[in-house]
Amino acid sequence: MRIVSWNVNGLRAVLGKGLQDYLQTEQADVYCFQEIKANPEQVDWQVPDGYTAFWNPAQRKGYSGTMILSKSEPANYHAGIGEPEGDAEGRAQTLEFPSFHLVNVYTPNAKGDLSRLRFRTSVWDEAFREHCATLARTKPVVFCGDLNVAHKEIDLANPKSNRGSAGFTDEEREAFEKHLEAGFIDSFRHFNDQTGQYSWWSYRAGARARNVGWRIDYVCVSDMFKERMQSAFIRPEVTGSDHCPVGIDLEV
């Protein structure tokens, strides 16, 4: 099974920038999108044949939101994690498949002035971790999405100058480390320890062309599912958003 995660930075925008062509090329079994910024009725789009769409838009129009396209019909679907503020922003959704749970997440940004750092690390991250841990008591979990953090210095081009900035604060990095300590594997780093591997680039100063980026999009897998991982990848050549798709191939 191929699972792909992509922060599309506006579903309506990326539809005009090659989304359909990418879906046909990738042929993933599941696509997890973040920051869709739309309700279903706002999108002039036919869901691709063979897929079912699961929408979780934010209550605030044109903001945040998540969506999953799946070829397989899940046994259960659930929107949210039981954290009211983040759930109102459509930040997470869960599908249950026969051998694992899949969680699509769009972690809140701490904001440039770090005004949302405490909510993000002490409220949302704690609730999200508990949600995944609870699911993992019944079967393995795969969670993926825009986690809005570069875990280690290797995960961004300029770690020294960005130390303490949103996405690279000690608090955010420690919160992500706690996710891994709760029994999860960063699938990409399991297979690849090379530098220069990023999933987000600023629109400013030609950052993408110069590959001055951050790896803030992840697919994480329960330790007990480790042997099922076949490969993990990043698609920097896929444009249309300031993020690019990331994904994993699993034996299920």
BAKE-636838 format. One line per 10 residues: their letters; for each residue y, z, x of N, C-alpha, C, O. Coordinates in Angstrom, 2 decimals, decimal comma, padded with zeros to 5 digits. Layout:
N
a = Y Z X Y Z X Y Z X Y Z X; ...
***
This chain:
252
mrivswnvng = -001,20 000,00 000,85 000,00 000,00 000,00 001,24 000,00 000,88 001,37 000,80 001,80; 002,15 -000,90 000,58 003,44 -000,94 001,29 004,52 -000,31 000,42 004,74 -000,72 -000,72; 005,19 000,68 000,99 006,29 001,38 000,32 007,56 001,12 001,10 007,59 001,32 002,32; 008,59 000,67 000,43 009,87 000,38 001,07 010,96 001,22 000,43 010,99 001,39 -000,79; 011,84 001,75 001,25 013,01 002,51 000,79 014,27 001,80 001,26 014,34 001,33 002,39; 015,26 001,72 000,37 016,51 001,04 000,74 017,68 001,62 -000,05 017,67 001,62 -001,28; 018,68 002,11 000,66 019,96 002,44 000,04 020,73 001,13 -000,09 021,21 000,58 000,90; 020,85 000,64 -001,33 021,43 -000,68 -001,55 022,94 -000,65 -001,68 023,59 -001,70 -001,71; 023,52 000,56 -001,76 024,98 000,69 -001,86 025,53 -000,17 -002,99 026,48 -000,94 -002,82; 024,90 -000,02 -004,16 025,33 -000,76 -005,35 024,35 -001,86 -005,70 024,34 -002,91 -005,06
lravlgkglq = 023,52 -001,63 -006,71 022,51 -002,62 -007,09 023,14 -003,93 -007,52 022,65 -005,00 -007,17; 024,23 -003,85 -008,29 024,88 -005,08 -008,74 025,44 -005,88 -007,57 025,40 -007,11 -007,58; 025,94 -005,19 -006,56 026,49 -005,88 -005,39 025,39 -006,57 -004,59 025,54 -007,72 -004,18; 024,28 -005,86 -004,37 023,23 -006,43 -003,52 022,46 -007,55 -004,21 021,82 -008,37 -003,55; 022,52 -007,60 -005,54 021,89 -008,71 -006,25 022,54 -010,04 -005,87 021,90 -011,09 -005,90; 023,82 -009,98 -005,53 024,52 -011,18 -005,11 024,45 -011,44 -003,62 025,08 -012,36 -003,11; 023,68 -010,61 -002,92 023,60 -010,73 -001,46 022,16 -010,87 -000,99 021,83 -010,47 000,13; 021,31 -011,44 -001,83 019,97 -011,78 -001,37 018,86 -010,81 -001,71 017,79 -010,90 -001,12; 019,08 -009,89 -002,65 018,02 -008,93 -002,98 016,75 -009,63 -003,46 015,66 -009,29 -003,01; 016,89 -010,59 -004,35 015,71 -011,26 -004,90 014,91 -011,96 -003,81 013,68 -011,91 -003,81
dylqteqadv = 015,60 -012,60 -002,90 014,90 -013,28 -001,80 014,16 -012,27 -000,93 013,03 -012,51 -000,51; 014,80 -011,14 -000,68 014,15 -010,12 000,13 012,89 -009,59 -000,55 011,86 -009,43 000,09; 012,96 -009,31 -001,85 011,80 -008,79 -002,56 010,63 -009,77 -002,49 009,48 -009,36 -002,34; 010,93 -011,04 -002,61 009,87 -012,05 -002,55 009,26 -012,14 -001,15 008,07 -012,41 -001,00; 010,09 -011,91 -000,14 009,59 -011,98 001,24 008,77 -010,74 001,60 007,71 -010,85 002,20; 009,27 -009,57 001,23 008,62 -008,32 001,63 007,31 -008,07 000,89 006,32 -007,64 001,48; 007,32 -008,36 -000,41 006,11 -008,18 -001,22 005,54 -006,76 -001,13 004,33 -006,58 -001,00; 006,41 -005,77 -001,19 005,96 -004,38 -001,17 005,33 -004,01 -002,51 005,60 -004,64 -003,54; 004,51 -002,98 -002,48 003,91 -002,48 -003,72 004,87 -001,57 -004,47 004,85 -001,51 -005,70; 005,72 -000,87 -003,72 006,71 000,02 -004,31 008,02 -000,11 -003,55 008,03 -000,12 -002,31
ycfqeikanp = 009,11 -000,21 -004,29 010,45 -000,17 -003,71 011,19 001,05 -004,26 011,26 001,26 -005,47; 011,73 001,85 -003,36 012,54 003,00 -003,75 013,99 002,71 -003,35 014,30 002,58 -002,16; 014,85 002,60 -004,33 016,26 002,30 -004,07 017,11 003,55 -004,28 016,84 004,37 -005,15; 018,14 003,67 -003,45 019,12 004,74 -003,61 020,53 004,14 -003,75 020,78 003,00 -003,38; 021,42 004,96 -004,28 022,83 004,58 -004,49 022,92 003,28 -005,30 023,59 002,33 -004,90; 022,23 003,27 -006,44 022,24 002,06 -007,26 023,56 001,88 -008,00 023,93 000,75 -008,33; 024,27 002,97 -008,27 025,63 002,93 -008,86 025,68 002,17 -010,19 026,66 001,49 -010,47; 024,64 002,28 -010,99 024,63 001,52 -012,25 023,59 002,08 -013,22 022,58 002,66 -012,81; 023,86 001,89 -014,50 022,88 002,11 -015,55 022,17 000,80 -015,85 022,72 -000,26 -015,55; 020,97 000,84 -016,42 020,24 -000,41 -016,68 021,04 -001,44 -017,47 020,99 -002,63 -017,17
eqvdwqvpdg = 021,79 -000,97 -018,48 022,52 -001,91 -019,33 023,70 -002,57 -018,62 024,27 -003,53 -019,13; 024,06 -002,07 -017,44 025,16 -002,66 -016,68 024,71 -003,75 -015,72 025,53 -004,42 -015,09; 023,40 -003,92 -015,60 022,86 -004,83 -014,59 022,24 -006,06 -015,24 021,28 -005,95 -016,00; 022,79 -007,22 -014,94 022,26 -008,48 -015,45 021,14 -008,93 -014,50 021,36 -009,71 -013,58; 019,94 -008,42 -014,77 018,85 -008,61 -013,83 017,52 -008,52 -014,54 017,30 -007,62 -015,36; 016,64 -009,43 -014,24 015,29 -009,40 -014,76 014,39 -008,73 -013,73 014,26 -009,21 -012,60; 013,77 -007,62 -014,11 012,86 -006,94 -013,20 011,77 -007,92 -012,76 011,20 -008,61 -013,61; 011,47 -008,00 -011,48 010,48 -008,97 -011,00 009,12 -008,83 -011,70 008,69 -007,73 -012,02; 008,48 -009,95 -011,94 007,17 -009,96 -012,58 006,19 -009,06 -011,82 006,14 -009,07 -010,59; 005,43 -008,30 -012,57 004,41 -007,45 -011,96 004,88 -006,06 -011,60 004,08 -005,24 -011,16
ytafwnpaqr = 006,18 -005,79 -011,78 006,72 -004,47 -011,46 007,21 -003,75 -012,71 007,63 -004,37 -013,68; 007,14 -002,44 -012,67 007,76 -001,58 -013,67 008,93 -000,87 -013,01 008,81 -000,39 -011,88; 010,06 -000,80 -013,70 011,25 -000,15 -013,15 011,41 001,25 -013,74 011,26 001,45 -014,94; 011,71 002,20 -012,87 011,97 003,58 -013,26 013,39 003,92 -012,82 013,67 004,00 -011,62; 014,27 004,11 -013,78 015,69 004,31 -013,51 016,06 005,79 -013,58 015,55 006,53 -014,41; 016,95 006,19 -012,68 017,51 007,54 -012,72 018,98 007,47 -012,32 019,35 007,91 -011,23; 019,82 006,91 -013,20 021,24 006,77 -012,86 021,96 008,11 -012,94 021,52 009,04 -013,62; 023,08 008,20 -012,24 023,93 009,38 -012,32 024,65 009,43 -013,66 024,89 008,39 -014,28; 025,01 010,62 -014,10 025,81 010,75 -015,32 027,19 010,13 -015,13 027,76 009,57 -016,07; 027,72 010,23 -013,94 029,01 009,62 -013,61 028,81 008,13 -013,35 028,01 007,76 -012,49
kgysgtmils = 029,51 007,30 -014,07 029,35 005,85 -013,94 029,74 005,36 -012,54 030,72 005,83 -011,95; 028,96 004,43 -012,02 029,28 003,80 -010,75 029,09 004,67 -009,54 029,72 004,46 -008,50; 028,20 005,67 -009,66 028,05 006,64 -008,58 026,58 006,97 -008,38 025,83 007,11 -009,35; 026,16 007,10 -007,13 024,85 007,62 -006,77 023,72 006,92 -007,53 023,79 005,72 -007,76; 022,69 007,67 -007,92 021,59 007,12 -008,71 020,45 006,55 -007,87 020,65 006,10 -006,75; 019,25 006,60 -008,45 018,06 006,09 -007,79 017,24 005,24 -008,77 017,40 005,34 -009,98; 016,38 004,40 -008,21 015,50 003,56 -009,01 014,26 003,21 -008,21 014,32 003,04 -006,99; 013,12 003,12 -008,90 011,88 002,72 -008,26 011,31 001,50 -008,98 011,31 001,44 -010,21; 010,84 000,53 -008,21 010,04 -000,58 -008,72 008,61 -000,38 -008,24 008,39 -000,22 -007,04; 007,65 -000,39 -009,15 006,26 -000,15 -008,76 005,33 -001,16 -009,40 005,43 -001,44 -010,60
ksepanyhag = 004,42 -001,72 -008,59 003,39 -002,60 -009,13 002,33 -001,81 -009,88 001,79 -002,27 -010,89; 002,03 -000,60 -009,40 001,01 000,24 -010,02 001,65 001,17 -011,04 002,72 001,72 -010,80; 000,99 001,34 -012,17 001,50 002,25 -013,19 001,13 003,68 -012,77 -000,04 003,97 -012,58; 002,11 004,56 -012,64 001,80 005,93 -012,21 001,18 006,74 -013,35 001,32 006,42 -014,52; 000,50 007,79 -012,96 -000,05 008,71 -013,96 001,06 009,52 -014,61 000,99 009,85 -015,79; 002,10 009,83 -013,82 003,24 010,59 -014,33 004,51 010,15 -013,64 004,49 009,67 -012,50; 005,62 010,33 -014,35 006,94 010,07 -013,77 007,85 011,23 -014,14 007,81 011,74 -015,26; 008,69 011,63 -013,17 009,62 012,72 -013,43 010,92 012,45 -012,70 010,91 012,07 -011,53; 012,04 012,63 -013,38 013,36 012,49 -012,77 013,91 013,88 -012,44 013,82 014,80 -013,25; 014,47 014,01 -011,24 015,09 015,27 -010,85 014,14 016,22 -010,16 012,93 015,99 -010,10
igepegdaeg = 014,73 017,31 -009,63 013,94 018,33 -008,95 014,24 019,73 -009,48 013,77 020,72 -008,93; 015,01 019,81 -010,57 015,35 021,11 -011,13 016,59 021,74 -010,52 016,83 022,94 -010,72; 017,38 020,96 -009,79 018,65 021,44 -009,24 019,75 020,73 -010,02 019,94 019,53 -009,83; 020,47 021,44 -010,90 021,34 020,79 -011,90 022,39 019,84 -011,35 022,55 018,73 -011,87; 023,11 020,23 -010,31 024,20 019,39 -009,82 023,68 018,07 -009,24 024,18 017,00 -009,56; 022,67 018,17 -008,40 022,10 016,95 -007,82 021,37 016,11 -008,85 021,41 014,88 -008,79; 020,70 016,77 -009,80 019,98 016,02 -010,83 020,94 015,22 -011,71 020,61 014,12 -012,16; 022,13 015,77 -011,95 023,13 015,05 -012,73 023,63 013,80 -012,00 024,18 012,89 -012,61; 023,43 013,79 -010,69 023,83 012,64 -009,87 022,68 011,66 -009,64 022,82 010,71 -008,87; 021,55 011,90 -010,30 020,42 010,97 -010,22 019,81 010,85 -008,84 019,46 009,75 -008,41
raqtlefpsf = 019,69 011,97 -008,14 019,35 011,92 -006,71 017,87 011,94 -006,37 017,52 011,75 -005,21; 016,99 012,15 -007,33 015,57 012,18 -006,98 014,71 011,81 -008,17 015,08 012,04 -009,32; 013,55 011,22 -007,88 012,57 010,88 -008,89 011,19 010,87 -008,26 011,04 010,58 -007,07; 010,18 011,19 -009,06 008,83 011,37 -008,55 007,83 010,58 -009,38 007,83 010,65 -010,61; 006,98 009,82 -008,69 005,84 009,16 -009,32 004,56 009,80 -008,82 004,45 010,13 -007,64; 003,60 009,98 -009,72 002,29 010,48 -009,32 001,28 009,35 -009,37 001,04 008,76 -010,42; 000,68 009,06 -008,22 -000,39 008,08 -008,11 -001,72 008,81 -007,93 -001,72 010,02 -007,71; -002,84 008,12 -008,02 -004,13 008,80 -007,93 -004,33 009,66 -006,69 -004,91 010,74 -006,76; -003,85 009,18 -005,53 -004,12 009,91 -004,30 -002,91 010,60 -003,67 -003,05 011,29 -002,67; -001,71 010,43 -004,25 -000,52 011,08 -003,69 000,63 011,06 -004,68 000,63 010,32 -005,67
hlvnvytpna = 001,62 011,90 -004,39 002,90 011,89 -005,11 003,91 011,12 -004,25 003,90 011,23 -003,02; 004,77 010,34 -004,89 005,85 009,63 -004,20 007,19 010,13 -004,72 007,44 010,12 -005,93; 008,05 010,56 -003,81 009,37 011,07 -004,17 010,44 010,19 -003,55 010,45 009,97 -002,34; 011,32 009,69 -004,37 012,46 008,89 -003,93 013,69 009,80 -003,95 013,97 010,42 -004,97; 014,42 009,88 -002,83 015,52 010,83 -002,74 016,77 010,21 -002,12 016,69 009,40 -001,19; 017,91 010,60 -002,65 019,21 010,26 -002,08 019,94 011,58 -001,84 020,58 012,12 -002,74; 019,82 012,08 -000,63 020,38 013,39 -000,29 021,90 013,35 -000,30 022,50 012,39 000,19; 022,55 014,38 -000,86 024,01 014,40 -000,89 024,62 014,35 000,50 024,10 014,95 001,44; 025,72 013,62 000,61 026,48 013,55 001,86 027,34 014,80 002,00 027,92 015,27 001,02; 027,41 015,35 003,20 028,21 016,55 003,43 029,71 016,29 003,32 030,50 017,24 003,23
kgdlsrlrfr = 030,12 015,03 003,32 031,51 014,57 003,28 032,19 014,74 004,64 031,82 015,60 005,44; 033,18 013,91 004,86 033,86 013,87 006,15 034,46 015,20 006,55 034,48 015,55 007,73; 034,97 015,96 005,57 035,56 017,26 005,87 034,55 018,39 005,76 034,90 019,57 005,85; 033,27 018,02 005,57 032,15 018,97 005,44 032,29 019,89 004,24 031,69 020,97 004,19; 033,08 019,47 003,25 033,29 020,31 002,08 032,04 020,46 001,21 031,96 021,38 000,39; 031,07 019,57 001,40 029,85 019,69 000,62 028,65 020,10 001,49 027,50 020,01 001,05; 028,92 020,54 002,69 027,84 020,88 003,61 027,00 022,04 003,08 025,77 021,99 003,13; 027,64 023,08 002,59 026,89 024,23 002,13 026,01 023,86 000,94 024,84 024,24 000,91; 026,55 023,13 -000,03 025,73 022,70 -001,16 024,56 021,86 -000,69 023,42 022,05 -001,13; 024,84 020,94 000,21 023,81 020,02 000,66 022,66 020,75 001,37 021,50 020,48 001,07
tsvwdeafre = 022,97 021,67 002,29 021,92 022,30 003,09 021,32 023,54 002,44 020,12 023,77 002,53; 022,16 024,35 001,79 021,68 025,63 001,25 021,19 025,54 -000,19 020,43 026,40 -000,64; 021,62 024,52 -000,90 021,21 024,38 -002,30 020,27 023,18 -002,45 019,09 023,34 -002,77; 020,80 021,97 -002,21 019,98 020,78 -002,44 018,75 020,72 -001,53 017,63 020,57 -002,02; 018,95 020,84 -000,22 017,82 020,72 000,70 016,75 021,77 000,42 015,55 021,48 000,51; 017,18 022,98 000,09 016,21 024,04 -000,23 015,41 023,67 -001,48 014,19 023,82 -001,51; 016,10 023,20 -002,51 015,42 022,84 -003,76 014,51 021,64 -003,56 013,41 021,59 -004,11; 014,97 020,68 -002,78 014,14 019,49 -002,53 012,88 019,86 -001,77 011,79 019,37 -002,08; 013,02 020,71 -000,77 011,86 021,13 000,01 010,84 021,86 -000,86 009,64 021,63 -000,73; 011,32 022,71 -001,73 010,43 023,44 -002,63 009,74 022,49 -003,60 008,56 022,65 -003,90
hcatlartkp = 010,47 021,49 -004,07 009,89 020,48 -004,96 008,72 019,77 -004,28 007,65 019,63 -004,87; 008,93 019,33 -003,05 007,88 018,61 -002,33 006,71 019,53 -001,99 005,55 019,12 -002,06; 007,02 020,78 -001,62 005,96 021,73 -001,29 005,11 022,04 -002,51 003,89 022,19 -002,40; 005,75 022,15 -003,67 005,01 022,42 -004,90 004,08 021,25 -005,23 002,92 021,46 -005,59; 004,58 020,03 -005,11 003,75 018,85 -005,35 002,57 018,81 -004,38 001,45 018,46 -004,76; 002,82 019,18 -003,12 001,79 019,09 -002,08 000,65 020,07 -002,30 -000,40 019,96 -001,66; 000,83 021,01 -003,21 -000,27 021,93 -003,51 -001,35 021,24 -004,34 -002,47 021,74 -004,44; -001,04 020,09 -004,92 -002,02 019,39 -005,75 -002,57 018,14 -005,07 -003,75 017,83 -005,22; -001,73 017,42 -004,33 -002,17 016,25 -003,57 -001,09 015,89 -002,56 000,03 016,39 -002,67; -001,39 015,05 -001,56 -000,38 014,71 -000,54 000,88 014,12 -001,15 000,88 013,59 -002,26
vvfcgdlnva = 001,96 014,22 -000,38 003,28 013,74 -000,81 003,84 012,76 000,20 003,73 012,97 001,41; 004,43 011,69 -000,29 005,25 010,80 000,52 006,66 010,88 -000,05 006,87 010,58 -001,23; 007,63 011,29 000,76 009,01 011,25 000,27 009,81 010,31 001,15 009,63 010,26 002,37; 010,70 009,56 000,52 011,46 008,56 001,25 012,85 008,42 000,66 013,09 008,77 -000,50; 013,75 007,91 001,47 015,10 007,67 000,98 016,15 007,87 002,05 015,85 007,99 003,23; 017,39 007,90 001,59 018,54 008,16 002,44 018,68 009,68 002,53 019,16 010,31 001,59; 018,26 010,26 003,65 018,34 011,70 003,85 019,69 012,13 004,43 019,95 013,33 004,59; 020,55 011,17 004,75 021,90 011,44 005,21 021,95 012,39 006,41 022,82 013,26 006,48; 021,01 012,21 007,34 021,05 012,99 008,57 020,34 012,20 009,68 019,30 011,59 009,45; 020,92 012,24 010,85 020,23 011,75 012,05 019,57 012,97 012,67 020,25 013,90 013,11
hkeidlanpk = 018,26 012,98 012,70 017,53 014,19 013,09 017,76 014,58 014,54 018,07 015,73 014,83; 017,62 013,64 015,45 017,76 013,93 016,88 018,74 012,96 017,53 019,15 011,98 016,92; 019,10 013,25 018,77 020,08 012,41 019,46 019,62 010,96 019,56 020,45 010,05 019,55; 018,33 010,74 019,64 017,80 009,37 019,72 018,09 008,58 018,44 018,01 007,36 018,44; 018,42 009,29 017,37 018,58 008,65 016,06 020,00 008,18 015,76 020,27 007,78 014,63; 020,89 008,21 016,72 022,22 007,60 016,54 022,73 007,13 017,89 022,34 007,64 018,95; 023,62 006,16 017,84 024,07 005,51 019,07 024,97 006,40 019,92 024,92 006,35 021,15; 025,80 007,23 019,26 026,78 008,04 019,99 026,65 009,51 019,61 027,51 010,05 018,92; 025,59 010,18 020,06 025,38 011,56 019,65 026,45 012,54 020,14 026,81 013,47 019,42; 026,94 012,35 021,33 027,91 013,31 021,87 029,21 013,31 021,08 029,73 014,36 020,73
snrgsagftd = 029,73 012,12 020,79 031,00 012,05 020,08 030,86 012,38 018,60 031,86 012,67 017,93; 029,64 012,34 018,07 029,44 012,64 016,65 028,90 014,04 016,39 028,66 014,40 015,23; 028,69 014,81 017,41 028,17 016,16 017,24 029,08 016,96 016,30 030,29 017,05 016,54; 028,52 017,51 015,25 029,29 018,28 014,29 029,87 017,47 013,16 030,43 018,03 012,22; 029,74 016,14 013,23 030,21 015,28 012,14 029,19 015,28 011,01 028,01 015,60 011,21; 029,64 014,92 009,81 028,74 014,82 008,66 027,56 013,92 009,03 027,75 012,82 009,53; 026,36 014,39 008,76 025,17 013,65 009,12 024,60 014,02 010,47 023,49 013,63 010,81; 025,37 014,78 011,27 024,87 015,21 012,57 025,37 016,62 012,91 025,64 016,94 014,07; 025,48 017,45 011,88 025,78 018,86 012,10 024,49 019,60 012,42 023,40 019,13 012,10; 024,62 020,74 013,07 023,44 021,54 013,36 022,73 021,95 012,07 021,50 021,97 012,01
eereafekhl = 023,53 022,26 011,04 022,94 022,71 009,78 022,09 021,62 009,12 020,99 021,90 008,63; 022,58 020,40 009,12 021,83 019,30 008,50 020,58 018,98 009,30 019,51 018,74 008,73; 020,70 018,98 010,61 019,55 018,69 011,46 018,48 019,77 011,32 017,29 019,46 011,30; 018,91 021,00 011,23 017,96 022,11 011,06 017,28 022,03 009,69 016,09 022,33 009,57; 018,02 021,64 008,67 017,43 021,50 007,33 016,36 020,42 007,33 015,31 020,59 006,71; 016,62 019,32 008,02 015,60 018,26 008,09 014,39 018,75 008,89 013,25 018,46 008,53; 014,64 019,48 009,96 013,53 020,04 010,74 012,65 020,94 009,87 011,43 020,97 010,02; 013,28 021,68 008,97 012,51 022,54 008,06 011,64 021,71 007,13 010,54 022,14 006,76; 012,11 020,52 006,74 011,26 019,62 005,93 009,98 019,30 006,70 008,89 019,35 006,14; 010,13 018,97 007,98 008,96 018,63 008,78 008,06 019,85 008,98 006,84 019,74 008,93
eagfidsfrh = 008,67 020,99 009,19 007,89 022,21 009,39 007,13 022,61 008,12 006,15 023,36 008,19; 007,58 022,11 006,98 006,90 022,41 005,72 005,64 021,58 005,54 004,94 021,70 004,53; 005,34 020,72 006,54 004,08 019,99 006,51 004,21 018,49 006,38 003,34 017,84 005,80; 005,31 017,93 006,93 005,55 016,49 006,80 005,77 015,83 008,15 006,16 016,48 009,12; 005,50 014,55 008,21 005,63 013,74 009,42 006,70 012,67 009,19 006,70 011,99 008,17; 007,60 012,53 010,15 008,55 011,41 010,17 007,75 010,19 010,60 007,46 010,02 011,79; 007,40 009,34 009,64 006,43 008,27 009,92 006,92 007,30 010,98 006,12 006,85 011,80; 008,20 006,96 010,98 008,68 005,99 011,97 008,54 006,53 013,38 008,08 005,82 014,28; 008,94 007,79 013,58 008,83 008,37 014,92 007,38 008,64 015,31 007,08 008,79 016,49; 006,48 008,69 014,36 005,06 008,81 014,67 004,58 007,58 015,44 003,72 007,68 016,31
fndqtgqysw = 005,15 006,41 015,10 004,73 005,16 015,71 005,69 004,64 016,78 005,29 003,85 017,64; 006,94 005,06 016,75 007,98 004,42 017,56 008,92 005,47 018,16 009,56 006,22 017,41; 009,01 005,53 019,48 009,92 006,48 020,13 011,02 005,76 020,89 011,61 006,33 021,82; 011,31 004,53 020,51 012,33 003,75 021,21 013,73 004,08 020,72 013,92 004,48 019,57; 014,70 003,91 021,59 016,10 004,07 021,21 016,58 002,81 020,49 015,88 001,81 020,44; 017,78 002,88 019,93 018,38 001,70 019,29 017,77 001,31 017,98 017,94 000,18 017,54; 017,05 002,23 017,33 016,38 001,94 016,05 017,17 002,62 014,93 017,05 003,83 014,73; 017,97 001,86 014,21 018,88 002,44 013,23 018,70 001,81 011,85 018,14 000,72 011,71; 019,18 002,52 010,83 019,07 002,04 009,45 020,40 002,00 008,72 020,47 001,54 007,58; 021,47 002,49 009,36 022,80 002,47 008,76 023,84 002,19 009,83 023,76 002,70 010,95
wsyragarar = 024,82 001,35 009,46 025,92 001,00 010,37 027,22 001,04 009,58 027,28 000,56 008,44; 028,25 001,58 010,17 029,57 001,55 009,54 030,03 000,10 009,37 029,68 -000,78 010,16; 030,81 -000,12 008,32 031,39 -001,46 008,14 032,53 -001,71 009,12 033,00 -002,84 009,24; 032,97 -000,67 009,81 034,14 -000,80 010,69 033,75 -001,24 012,11 032,66 -000,96 012,59; 034,68 -001,93 012,74 034,63 -002,25 014,17 033,37 -003,02 014,59 032,91 -002,90 015,72; 032,83 -003,82 013,67 031,67 -004,63 014,02 030,47 -003,82 014,46 029,71 -004,25 015,33; 030,29 -002,64 013,87 029,25 -001,72 014,33 027,85 -002,31 014,22 027,01 -002,10 015,09; 027,60 -003,05 013,15 026,24 -003,57 012,98 025,94 -004,66 014,01 024,85 -004,68 014,58; 026,89 -005,53 014,25 026,68 -006,59 015,24 026,45 -006,01 016,63 025,72 -006,59 017,44; 027,06 -004,86 016,90 026,90 -004,20 018,20 025,77 -003,17 018,19 025,49 -002,53 019,20
nvgwridyvc = 025,12 -003,03 017,04 024,04 -002,05 016,85 024,48 -000,63 017,20 023,75 000,12 017,85; 025,68 -000,29 016,75 026,16 001,09 016,89 025,87 001,77 015,55 026,72 001,80 014,66; 024,67 002,31 015,43 024,24 002,80 014,13 023,64 004,18 014,16 023,68 004,90 015,16; 023,08 004,54 012,99 022,42 005,82 012,79 021,09 005,56 012,07 021,00 004,64 011,25; 020,09 006,34 012,37 018,85 006,30 011,58 018,88 007,49 010,64 018,60 008,62 011,04; 019,22 007,22 009,40 019,34 008,29 008,40 018,45 008,05 007,18 018,49 008,81 006,22; 017,66 006,99 007,23 016,73 006,65 006,15 015,31 006,85 006,65 014,96 006,41 007,75; 014,48 007,51 005,86 013,18 007,97 006,34 012,08 007,73 005,31 012,33 007,63 004,11; 010,86 007,65 005,81 009,66 007,82 005,00 008,87 008,94 005,67 008,43 008,80 006,81; 008,68 010,04 004,97 007,96 011,19 005,50 006,68 011,40 004,71 006,65 011,24 003,49
vsdmfkermq = 005,63 011,77 005,42 004,29 011,80 004,84 003,65 013,16 005,10 003,80 013,72 006,19; 002,95 013,70 004,11 002,23 014,95 004,29 001,30 014,87 005,50 000,66 013,85 005,75; 001,23 015,96 006,25 000,33 016,01 007,40 -001,09 015,60 007,02 -001,77 014,91 007,78; -001,53 016,02 005,83 -002,90 015,73 005,40 -003,13 014,24 005,13 -004,27 013,80 004,96; -002,03 013,46 005,09 -002,12 012,02 004,86 -001,95 011,23 006,16 -001,88 010,01 006,14; -001,89 011,94 007,27 -001,59 011,33 008,57 -002,51 010,16 008,89 -002,05 009,12 009,36; -003,79 010,33 008,65 -004,76 009,30 009,00 -004,65 008,07 008,11 -005,21 007,02 008,42; -003,93 008,18 007,00 -003,75 007,03 006,10 -002,61 006,11 006,54 -002,50 004,99 006,04; -001,77 006,58 007,46 -000,63 005,77 007,91 -001,11 004,64 008,81 -001,80 004,88 009,80; -000,74 003,41 008,47 -001,13 002,25 009,27 000,01 001,73 010,14 -000,21 001,31 011,27
safirpevtg = 001,22 001,77 009,61 002,41 001,35 010,37 003,65 001,83 009,64 003,61 002,14 008,45; 004,75 001,88 010,38 006,06 002,21 009,80 007,08 001,25 010,41 006,93 000,84 011,56; 008,11 000,91 009,66 009,01 -000,15 010,13 010,43 000,04 009,61 010,67 000,76 008,63; 011,35 -000,63 010,29 012,75 -000,74 009,88 013,08 -002,23 009,87 012,63 -002,97 010,74; 013,87 -002,67 008,88 014,20 -004,09 008,75 015,71 -004,32 009,00 016,44 -004,61 008,05; 016,18 -004,20 010,23 017,61 -004,36 010,49 018,13 -005,77 010,21 019,34 -005,97 010,05; 017,24 -006,75 010,16 017,66 -008,12 009,90 018,01 -008,35 008,43 018,61 -009,38 008,10; 017,65 -007,41 007,56 017,93 -007,55 006,12 019,31 -006,99 005,84 019,56 -005,80 006,02; 020,21 -007,85 005,41 021,59 -007,46 005,12 021,79 -007,33 003,61 020,84 -007,43 002,83; 023,04 -007,11 003,21 023,36 -006,94 001,80 023,89 -005,56 001,49 024,49 -005,34 000,44
sdhcpvgidl = 023,67 -004,62 002,40 024,12 -003,24 002,28 024,49 -002,75 003,67 024,18 -003,40 004,66; 025,16 -001,59 003,74 025,42 -001,00 005,05 024,17 -000,30 005,60 024,14 000,09 006,76; 023,16 -000,14 004,75 021,85 000,33 005,16 020,89 -000,86 005,19 021,17 -001,90 004,61; 019,78 -000,69 005,87 018,70 -001,70 005,78 017,43 -001,03 005,27 017,32 000,20 005,30; 016,47 -001,80 004,80 015,21 -001,22 004,31 014,40 -000,58 005,44 014,41 -001,02 006,58; 013,69 000,49 005,07 012,68 001,10 005,94 011,41 001,23 005,13 011,46 001,25 003,90; 010,26 001,34 005,82 009,04 001,39 005,02 007,82 001,82 005,79 007,86 002,13 006,98; 006,72 001,84 005,06 005,44 002,28 005,61 004,32 001,51 004,95 004,41 001,13 003,79; 003,24 001,29 005,70 001,99 000,78 005,16 000,97 001,91 005,18 000,72 002,53 006,21; 000,38 002,17 004,01 -000,58 003,25 003,83 -001,90 002,72 003,33 -001,95 001,76 002,55
ev = -002,97 003,33 003,77 -004,28 003,06 003,21 -004,50 004,06 002,07 -004,60 005,26 002,32; -004,57 003,57 000,85 -004,73 004,47 -000,30 -005,90 004,01 -001,17 -006,20 004,64 -002,19
***
